[in-house]
């Protein structure tokens, strides 16, 4: 590439996959002390997808990856980097990314997982961006894939109704830009973690402690409060890093945790409701998969298209949080 140009990592394809089984709020009310009205009023969720017993995170990730490759007009042979954000891997090791590499038939290259819970996709995108933009890779798959329903305590109505399964993926390729905010590609990030807040959202099991998978535990009110404040700060910081104003953003694609959090953050940063992509009603919280799934939905229905400025954000266990600005 010519020395006068700036190398950007550009999203050239978007894909997604949702398991076939749909679980409605009424379905959950048959076995959990809850109701459709209770769930919708507090979260905005109406239904979620659940992976089949023989579907692992790598299967969901592979389906989303193949969809993204087709959308980009690429094949597995083009891929030299795979980064998967997941909290729910098939196995402790090897990585889901390595399994995806094998399942799609990609050549030997770089493949690894990232664990930042619901912020995982933003973290993974930042890592892939740094590698593609610096020339360490030419064509990458960045995937968020989760089977969150496997972590649920089905007697805890405060958490088990919130989560679903799915995967979303993007193809990221090196492209030339002029070094302005009009360039296609990733323009700016803000990533943070506060480990002192880990008890607000965690899983009570693990390899080196209980030797079990464990169940998800959450202090909902505290997570809500920190989500709105922390995410809003990251949104402003990522826009500043990108050199853009919030009012220039075409689409706000937040982590799909709770409709009230989506609305709270959008209001706090001054983004109108009509610019917010919301899939939480149909997908619930799919953790690291939620942002790429929402992006996929917006691209599929024609709202999001090439050249538009996108702002993505998330917060998850850790507590981790972050935001990213990119031009599609």
N, C-alpha and C positions, 0 to 999 in steps of 0.2 A: 504494500500500500504506500502511496506517496507521502512524503514527509510533511506536506502541508495540510494533510487531513488528520482528523482525530478518529481513533478507533473506538467504536461503541459496540456493546453487545446488544443485539436487536432480537426481539421476540418475533419469530417468523411463522410460528405455528402454535396453536392452542388445542388441547384435547381434554377429554374428561371421561369418567366412567362412574356409574352408579349401580350398585347391585340390584338385582331384579326384585328382591323382596321389599315391599313397602310396609312399614309399621305405622299405623295411624295412632293418634292420641286415644281414640276409643279402644283400639287394640290393647294399648298399655293399661287402660283403666280396668280391663278384665282381670289383670294379675297384680296391679299396683294400686295403692290407695291414692288415686288421682282422678282427674276428669279432663275432658277436652277443654272445657271452659277455663279450668285452673291453669293448664299449661299455656293456652293461647294468651290469656290475660297477662301472664308474667313473662313470657318469652317470645310470643309471636309464632311459635312452632306449631304446625299442624300435623306433620308427618316426618318420617326419616326413612332412609334405606338401611337394610341390614345385610351384611355379607353372608353368603351361604356357608355352612359348616366346613366345606372343602375349599373355600376361598380365603387365601392369605393376603396380606398387604401387597405382596409382590405380584399377585394376580391382578389386583385392582390397578396397581401401578403400571403393569405391562399393558393392560387394555387402554389406559389413558395415554401412555407413551405412543402406542401405535396410532391412536387417533390424532395426536399432535403431529406425528411424523407425516401422516397423510395430508393434514391441513397445510403443513409447510412444504409439501412436495418433496420430501426427503425420504430416505430409507435408513434402516438400521446401520447400513454400511457407512453412512456419513458421520455417525456419532463417535466422538472420541472422549466424551466426558458425560457421566451420569451422576447426578446428585439427587438423592431422595431424602425428603424431610418426612420423618415418621416417628411416632411414639410407640407404635404397635407393630414391630417387625415380626416376620414369620418366625425367626429364630434369634437367639441371642447373637450368634454370628453364624454364617457370614452375613454381610449387609444385604438389605433389600436391593440396593443398587446393583450389586453383583449378580443377584438373581434376575433382575430385569435385563441386564446385559446378556445373560445366557438365553433368556426366554425370547427376546426380540431378535437374537442373532447378531448383536453388535460385535465389532472386532475388539481385540484386546485394546484397552485404553484405561482411562481413569474412572473409577466408580467407588462411591462411598456414601454413607448416610450422615444426616445431620439431625440432632435431637434438640429442638427448642420448643417442643410441644406446639401450641397453636401458632406461635410466631415462626415456626419452622420453615415455611415456604419463603418468607421474606429473608430469613437468614440464609437459606440455601441459594436464593437468587443472588444475594450479595456476593457469596463465595464464587458461584459460577460466573458472575459478571466480572469479577477480578481476574479470573483465569482466562476467560475468553478475550477480554479487553487487553490483557497483557500478552496474548499469543500462546498461552499454555494449552489452549484448546481452540478448535475452530467451530465445532458444532456440538452443542450440549443439549442434554435433556435435563430439565429441572422439574422434579415431580414432588407433589405432596400426596401421600397415600396413608389412609388410616382405617383401622377396624376398631374404632373406639367402643363399639358395643361390647367388645370382649373384656373391657375394663370395668364394666358396670356392676354395682351392687344393686340388684333388682329389688331390694327392699328399701332402698334410699330414694324416695320419690323426688328429692331435691336435686339429684344428679342424673338418675337413669333416664329421665324423660328428655334430657337436653342434647344427647349425642346421637350421631349416625355415622355410617361408613361411606367411603367413596374415595376417589382419586382424581386429581387434576394434574396436567402437565403442560409445559411449554418447551418449544425448541428455541434455543438461544444461539445466534450466530454472529460472528464478527462482521461489522459493517462500517463503512466510512461515513464520517460526519464532518460538519464544518466547525464544530466546537460551540454551537449555539443551542438554545433551548428548542429550536425547530428541528434538531436532529432526531431521527428515529433512534430508539434505544434507551437503555437505562441512564437516567440523568442524575439521580441522587438518592441517598439512603440516610436513615437514622436508626441505629440499633442500640438497645439497652438491656440490662439485666440487673435486678436487685435480689440477690440471694437471701437477704434477711426476711423476705416475704414468702419464703417457700411453703410455709404451713397454710397459706391461703388456698393453694391448689396443688395437690400432689397425689401420688399413688402410694398406698401403704404396703407395697411389696417390692422386692427386687432381688437380683441375683446374689449380691454380696451381703444381704441382710436376712430376709425371710426365706429366700430360695423359691419364692412363689411370684406369680404375676401381680397379685394384689388388686385392690379396687381403687377407683378414683374417689378422692375426698376434696370437698370444696367449701370455703366460707363465702357463700354467694354474695352477701351484701358487701363484704370487704373487696371482693374481686370487682364488683360493679363500680364501686367508688374509685378504685385505683385505675380501672380500665379507662374510664372517661378522661381522667386527668392525664395519665401517662400517655395514652394514645394520642390525645390532642397535642401534647408537647412534641411527640415524635412526628406528627403530621407537619407541624410548623417547621421543625428542624429539617425534615427531608425536603420540603419545598424550598427552604433557604439554600440547602446544599445543591439543589437542582437549578437554582436561579429563577424560579417561577413564583408567581403569585397564586394563592389559593383560588381566586376567581378565574384563573386560566384553565383550571382542571375541567376536563370534559366529563369524566366519570370517576366517582369515588367507589372503590371496591374494598370494603372492609372485611375483616374476619367475621364470619357469620356465627356469632356466639349467642346473641340475644337481640331481639329487635329494639329493645329499649336502649341498649348500649350503642347500637348503630345510630339511632336517632339522636342520642345524647352527644356523641362525638361529632356528628354532622352539624348539629346546632352550635356546638361550642367552637368549631373551626369555621363556621359560616358557609357551609356547603348546603345548597337547597336540596330538599327531599327528592326532587325529580332527577337529580344527578347521582343518586345512590343506587348501586346494584345490590339488591337484597334477595337472597335465596334461602334464608334461614327458615321460612315457613315450610318449605318443601324438603330441605336437606338436613335441617337441624345443625348442630355444631359438629363439623367433620374435622376439627382441629387443623392440622397442617394442610389438609386438602381443601379447606373452605374457600380460600382466596382464588386458587386456580380454577376451582369448580364454578365460582361466581363469574370469573373472567370468561370461562368457557360458555356459560349460559348467555352472557351478554353478547358474545361473538356469534353464537348460534342463532339468537333471535334478531340479530341485525342492529342492535343498539350500539355496540362497540365495533369500530372499524379502524382500518389503517390510518395513521396520522393523528389519531386522537391522543390527548394527554391523560394518563391514568395515574391515580393516587391510590396505593394499597397500604393497608395497615393491619396490625394484629397485636394481641397480647395473650400470653399463655403462662403455664406454670414455670416457676423459676424465681421470681416472676421475670419473664422475658417480654419485651415488646419492641416494636419497630415499625417503620414505614418506608415506602419506596415510591419514587416518581419515575415513570417511564413514558416514552411516546411510542405507541404501537406502530 
